[in-house]
Amino acid sequence: MEHTRSARRLRRAARAAAALALVLVTVAASGCREELIQEPGFEPTPQTYSGTPRPFLLGFSSVPAELTQESYRDALDLAAHYGEVLLIQRAPEWAEFLPGVEPSERLDEVTLRERVAVEERALRLFYALDPFDPLDRGRLTGLPEGYEGADFSNADLRAAFVAEARYIATSYEPAYLALGVEINATFERSPAQYQAFLAAYWEAYRAVKTVSPKTLVFATFQYEQLLGVVPWEPPRQPRWELLDDFAARLDVFAVATFPSVAFEVANDLPPLYYHQIRDHTQLPIAFAAVGFASAPSPDGVHSSTPPEQRRYLQRLFTDADTLTAAFVVWFAGRDPAFVDGSDLDLLSSVGLRDAGDREKEAWTVWEETASRPVETAGGAGGP
């Protein structure tokens, strides 16, 4: 019986990882930002602050509840009304930046529209350039014709990655720029790809700092996988040594953390789950993409509920206070309704509001924390 439960848990965890990957791929390909120039002017809501100051900024990603222009704008609005940071995560536009190619007018126009939309909302932009396939982080994603199967050892692709990093830094002037997402997953999948990436990362880091020195640059790490607690891999010791590979070219230690993949309830998280980070780095700590399910999985193995999501968020904010975190970004403000909840059970219920914009228990915790004034933000960044 226990073996059967373990096998079911393993399958559920693998589907959860696939769910996150599917959302990232779908949103990146949806083109939701294309019509932002036609949006009505954003109307800010006066903020009233009270309570104990918080050291960290709050934010959401641009993942919408539906794959529509209106829903994409709603995601930006939610970040503006209840936080200070917006995460935009995308795959590279390789073909636009190959040697000898100039960015197209289309890309320039779309970039301008999006920058205006972010600035109108007075948000600090966190841009994550994600070169690896979320379904298989051992290979590059969306490569142009003629480069299929290539990696960062290819001089053209390395140059394109560096050029796009420089373009993002110049065109968006983001407060935060991740040049690589969940990069330890690439190490686990393909050490050779990981080593080739490091050379490209170091070059891109220098390029960004040249044009936008105030932008904080880093790669993100998948925290559960870093610790060796994801159920689809054999248990092992944490890989903290991967931080040394970035030497002085890591401005923030930023983690993506989805503990409901590895822990059935919030109280299962060890007491020092996040506190142990401080034993391994003195860099500013950031929670770059966070999620915790609010509903049980269809197979009955995943036992999360709205109260469990609330308990986790309370725990997260307590730890973020103690660690003087730079920022906390909840991956999806609203449940992504385009995810099939019958199979992809992690992200179908990860929002703090449901797809119809109804509040869950955890929303009150977020709203109360958002109303706290920001005293300082370690590694706050931004031009």
Buried (B, 14 or more C-beta within 10 A) or exposed (E): EEEEEEEBBBBBBBBBBBBBBBBBBBBBEBEBBBBBEEBEEBEEEEEEEEEEEBBBBBBBBBBBBBBBBEBBBBBBBBBBBBBBBBBBBBBBBBBBBBEEBEBEEEBBEBBBBBBBBBEBBEBBBBBBBBBBBBBBBBBBBBBBEEBEEBBBBBEBBBBBBBBBBBBBBBBBBBBBBBBBBBBBBBBBBBEEBBBBBBEBBBBBBBBBBEBBEEBBBBBBBBBBBBBBBBBBEEEEEBBBEBBEBBEEBBBBBBBBBBBBBBBBBBEEBEEEBBEEBBEBBEBBBBBBBBBBBBBBBBEEBBEBBBBBBBBBBBBBBEBBBEBBBBBBBBBBBBBBBBBEBEEBBBBBBBBBBBBEEEEBBBBEBBEEBBBBEBEEBBBBBBE
